[in-house]
Amino acid sequence: MGSRATYRLISNVAFLLVAWPSSTFGQVATAEPSAPIITYNAIHHPVVGRDGMVSSQNAVSTRVGVEILERGGNAIDAAVGVGLALAVTLPRAGNLGGGGFMVVHLADKDRTVAIDFREVAPALAHSNMYFSEDGEVDNAEYRFTHKSSGVPGTIAGFDHILREYGTMTWAEVIEPALRLARDGIEVTDDLAMNLSQHHVGFDIGECAGTLDGRQLARIPEHQDGLAEGEKVTGHLLANHG
C-alpha cells in the first residue's frame, strides 16, 4: 500500500479510515487472539474489513477512499481524498471552509500523532465583538454574519498530512473530487431535505451583504430547490478547484 508505512486514522472531518501494514494489498497483519466481537445474539453486527476499511457519511465519497487504496495509496492518501470528495457530496459538512483534527497511528514506529487544524479566530477578532450597544449578546451577529466565521484550517491540515505521511500528490488525491464536481452527483433524499430546510437562506436578495444571515445569495436556476434523484454539478469547484 505504498512505499511508506500505513496508518490507523480517526478524523473528525466526517470519516473513519483504517488500514493495516502489508507489502501488497491483500495481506493481513497477524494479531494475538482476542474475544470475538460478533456474537449470534448481538443486536448490531459490525462490518469486517480484512485488508482495510473506509467509512464516511456519504457512500460516494467512501468509494473514493477505496479507489485510492486500490490504486496503491495509503490510509492518509485515502483520507485526504475522502475529505475533498465530501466537499462535493456532503456540502453541509464537507468542510473546505472549516477545520478538523486527526489522530494518526504510525504503525512502523509504534507512535501516535495528534494533528490540530481547527479553525482559528481572525486576527482582528476581540472579546466584545458580539455585544450590542445594550451590553447583551447579539445572537444574529455571532451566528449568521461574516463575523461568525473562523479562518479555515482544512486545506492546510490536508496539505500537512499529505506531505508528512502520504505517498500521492495533490493532483492525484483531488482528481476524484474534481471528477464528481464535473460529472455531477445524484441528489440524495438527505441532501434534498437539507437544501430545502435552508432554501430561505439562498433565495432572498440578489447577493450577500446583509447582516441578519437571511439574505445571502440568489440561485435563480433552482428557485424550487433540488429534488431527490436530480443530478447536480459543482461547476465552480470543478473549474476553479
N, C-alpha and C positions, 0 to 999 in steps of 0.2 A: 504493500500500500504506500509506495513512495520510498525515497531514499532515506527519509528521516523516520524516527520512531513515531508511532501513532499515539494518540492521546485519548484520555477519557474526559469528556467535556460536559459540563452542565452550564447552561446560559439562560439569563432571564429575558432574552430577546425572542421569546416565544418558541424556542425549540430545545430539544434534548437530543444529543447525538453521542453514541458510544462506539468505539472501535477497539479491537484487540490487536497486539503486535503480531505480525506474521510476515514471512518473506514473500508469500504470494497470497492473493485474495482467495480465501477458501480454507486456509489452515487456521486452527484454533489453538490458542494457548491452553495448556493444561492447568488445572486448579485442584486444590485439595477438596475432597468430597465434603458436602455440607447437607444440611437438612433440605428436603425438596421444598420448592416454593409453590408447587402446584399440587393440590390435593383434590380428590374427586368431589368432596363436599364443599369446596370453596365456591363462594358466590362469584368472585371475579377471577378470571384466569389471565395471567399476563401473556403478552406476546413474546416469543423467544426468538432471538436472532443469533445464529451460530457464528457468523462471520462479521457482524457489525449491525448497527441499528441506527435509523434516522427517525426522528419524531418531531413534528411541529404542529401548529394549529391548523394548517392547511395542507391537504393531500398533494396538491400540485407542487407546492414548494418542497414538501418532503421528498417527492420523487426527484427533484433537482439534486438533493443531497445524495441519494442513492446513485444517480447518474455520475456524479463527481467521484464517488468512491469506486465505481466500476471503471472509470477512466484512469484510475491509479492514484487519485488524490488521497490525502489522509483526512483525519477527522476535522482538522482545522480548515482545510480547503472546503470540505463539505459544509461545515458550519457557516462559513462566510457566504458561500453560495446560497444556502438556505435563507440566511438573513437578508440578502439582497433580493431574492425571489419574493420573500414575504412583503417587501415594499410594493410589489405589484399585485400580489394575490390577496393580501390582507391589509388594505390601506389604513384601516383604523389603528392597527398595531404594528405593522411592518415599518419600523421607525427609523428611517434615514434621518429624520429631523429630531430624533430623540437620543437615547443613550442606553447603556446597559452595563452588565458586568459578566465576567466569565470565571469559572474555576477550571483550570486545565491541569490534568494529571500527566506528568511526563513519565511514561512507564519505564523507559530505559534508565532513567536517573532516580526513579522512585521519589520524585519530587512533585509537589503540588504548587501551582502558581495561581494567585488571585489577581485578576485584572479589572480595574475600575475605569469604565469610560462613560460614567453617568454624565448627564448634562450639568453645566455649571452656570451660575448667575452671570449676567452680563457685567462688564466692567463698571458701568455707571449705576448699577443697582444699589439701593440703600435701604435701610431698615424702615423708613417711613413712606416708602413709595406707594403703598396700597391703602394709606389712610386718607379719608376725605377731610374736608375742612372742619367738620364737627368732631373729628377725632375717632370716628368709627371706621371699621374696615369696609372698604368699598368692594363688595363681592363681585360685581361685574368687572371692575377694574383688574382684579387679580386673577379672575378665571377666564375672561373672554377677550382680552385685548392683547396687543403685541407685548405688553409688559409681563404677561404670564408665561412667556416662552423663555426657556433656557438656551444657552449656547450648545448646539448638538455635539454629541461625542461618538455617535455610532460609527461613522466612516473612519474617524481617527482610530477607534478601537479595532475595527476590522483590519485596517491597514497595519496596525502594530502586530496583531496576532498572525496575520498572513506572512509578514516579513520575518517574524521571530520563529514561528513554528510551522508554517505551511510549506508546501512544495510547489504550488502552482502560482501563476502570475495573476494580476488583477484582471487582465483581458480574459483569461480562462475561467475564472470564477464568476465574473459578471455576465458572461455570454448567455447563460440560461435565463437570467432575469431580463436581459435585453430582448431575447427571443420571445419571451412571454409578453413583454410590452408591445412588441411589434405585431405579433400574430394575434394577440388578444387572448383573454381568458373568459371562460363562461361564468356569468354571474350566478353565484350560488344563492340559495334561499337566505342564508345568513348574511351575505353581502347586500342583497336586495333589501332586506329588512333594516339593516344598519343605515344604508343610504337613505331609505325612506324616513327613518326616525330623525335624521339630521338634515333632511332636504330643505327645511326652512332656512337653515344657515347658509345655503348656497344659491338661493334663487331670489333673494330680496336685495335690491340695489344693483348698480352696474359694476361696482368694483369694491375692493377692500378699502378701509379707511375710517369706518365708524368705530366708536368705542364701546358700543353695547354688545358686541360679539354676534350680532344677528345679521348685519348687512355685510357679508363677506365677499361674495362673488356671484356672478350670474353664469349659469351654464345653459345657454339657450337651446342646445340640441337635446337636452334631457330635462325639460320642464316638468315632466310627469314622473321622473325618477327612472330607475332601471329595474326591469323585471327579471325574475329567475329564468335562466336559460338564455338570456341575451348574451351576445359576445361584445366585450368592450376592450379597447386597446389603450395602452398607456403611451400615447404618441409623444408626449413631452419627455418622458423618461427615455424612450427609445431614440429620439432624435438628439437629445441633449445630455443623456446619461453618461 
